Amino acid sequence: MSATIAAQETIQLLYCDHHGWLHGWLRKQLGNSFDAADLAHDTFLRVMTSQRLMSLGDEPRAFLTDVAKKVVIDHWRRREIERAYLETIAHLPQSQVPSEEARLLIQEAIAVCDAMLFKLGARTRKIFLMAQLEGLTYQQIAEVMSVSLITVKRHMRDAFVACMQAV
């Protein structure tokens, strides 16, 4: 049996045996069945692409819970992004409010940026944001952070690689 067929069978069994339980667990976490259904679906999509799929062991619910917790965190982060965006555009004149399509594209781009920043180390994130948002030069960042110029350049390189991977 090929690895692909084995993985498909593992996912099918995991879904059949645990989808109902996962949906119920997510419903308790989120307070409604609609979001729970969406996030259960998203959890199984992540499971399908997980490198850990074949090493489930005897605790498939622990594995599903771990994946689902990350999906829930992403869900709440996206909700916070949406809330902040809607709060921001609420102050715009009606003629400047982006269309619904543009709003969704903007929110998706912000969510991708947020996820990329979240994955960076704290120092790399701070250095990157100082350069990009505050407009500081690498030398100024080095002085503010009390690190060498080469350290700032290394962190910026790591941040730019993360940006490229995000797109």
Buried (B, 14 or more C-beta within 10 A) or exposed (E): EEEEEEBEEBBEEBBEEBBEBBBEBBBEBBEEEEBBBBBBBBBBEBBBEBEEBEEBEEEBBEBBBEBBBEBBEBBEBBEEBBEEBEEEEEEEEEEEEBEEEEBEEBBEEBBEBBBBBEEBEEBBBBBBBBBEEEEBEBEBBBEBBEBEEEBBBBBBEBBEEBBEEBE
